[in-house]
Amino acid sequence: MEIKQLKYFVVSADVGSFSEAAKVLFTTQSSVSKVVSSLESELEYPLFKRESRGISLTEKGKAFYQKASHIVLDFDRLESENSNLQKNVVRIGMNHSSWLSNCFSKFYDNHRGDDACFYIHADSTMNLIERIRQDDDEIGFIYVFPDSRPQIEYMIKKYNLRFVSLKAMNGMVYLQPEDMVNTNIPQAQSLKGLKFIQSENDEYLRYGKWTTSDGELIDISQDISVVTNSDYVMHYMLEKNHLANLSAASFNSYESGYGPGLELFNEGGQIEFGYLINREYTPGTLALEFLDYVRHAIEE
C-alpha cells in the first residue's frame, strides 16, 4: 500500500467524484480510477459505490476513510517538516493573546541566529488540548476558567497530560492594545456606551458576571459590534476604531495612572494562565527556553 493510493482515495471521497479528484490532484480521471481500484484490490473489498451520479463510500469505505484521512494528514505534515530538516522545528500552541505574541516576538529576536523553524499555532483551549495529546505542539499555553476546570482536568487526566498554572488573573476591559498605552486608566462610568470586539466562542462572555472594583456590574452582551478569530482585526479595531475588548488582565506593569483599560472581577473566581505538556513527550530545548522566557516575563 502506498501513500499515493491513500491520497487519491481520500480526495475522491472528499469531492465525491473521480473527475473532480483528478482536477485537485493535477492528474487524469483514468489515473485516479486506476489507483483507487488497485487499492481496493489490495484491501479485497470495495471502497466506493460507483453510480451514474458519481461515487459514494461503502460502509467499509467509511471506516477505512477515517483511518486513511489521518494517515494522509500526518504524512502531509511530515512532508512539510521534511523541508525544514536542516533546522530545529519548534512547535508551540497558545490561546489568542497579544501579550504572548509579543513575548514570542522578543524571544525570537534573541534566537534569530539559531537554525530553527518555529510553528506557532493559536487556537481554543479544547483544540490545544487535542494538539498536545497528538504531539502536534510541544507546549500549549492556555487560560483555564473555574467553571470549565473540571472538564479540562478530566481531559488532562484521560490523555496523560500535565497542566502547570503560572498565574491567577482577573478580567480587563481593554480600550487600546496593551503595547500602545498612552492614556489614563479609565473610570467605570467611561465604559458606558462603548462598543466591543470579542473573539469567537468567547469564554469571557460565558463566564458569569463581571464587576468593577466598586462593585458595578458590567454586561457587554448587548454592546458587541464585531466578532473575530483574527488577532490582526482585534489589534487594529482597538487601535483605530475605538472599540473595547473584554479579556484577561494584562501581565504587563504600568506606571501609576496609566494602563490599557479597567480591571474587572468575577464572583466565580480568577482565571488561571499556564501551560500544557504531554507526559509522554519531552519538549525540545528551544520550546523549554521559550517557556522559561514566558515565566520570567510574568514575574517581572
Buried (B, 14 or more C-beta within 10 A) or exposed (E): EEBEBBBBBBBBBEBBBBBBBBBBBEEEBEBBBEBBBBBBEEBEEBBBEEEEEBBEBBEEBEEBBEEBBEBBEEEEEEEEBEEEEEEBBBBBBBBBBBBBBBBBEEBBEEBEEBEBBBBBBBBBBBBBBBBBBEEBBBBBBBBBBBBBBEEBEEBBEEBEBEBEEBBBBBBBBBBBBBBEBEEEBBEBEBBEEBBBBBBEEBBBBEBBEBBBEEEEEBEBEEBBEBEBEEBEBBBBBBEEEEBBBBBBBBBBEEEEEEBBBBBBBBEEBBBBBBBBBBEEBEBBEBBBBBBEBBEEBBEE
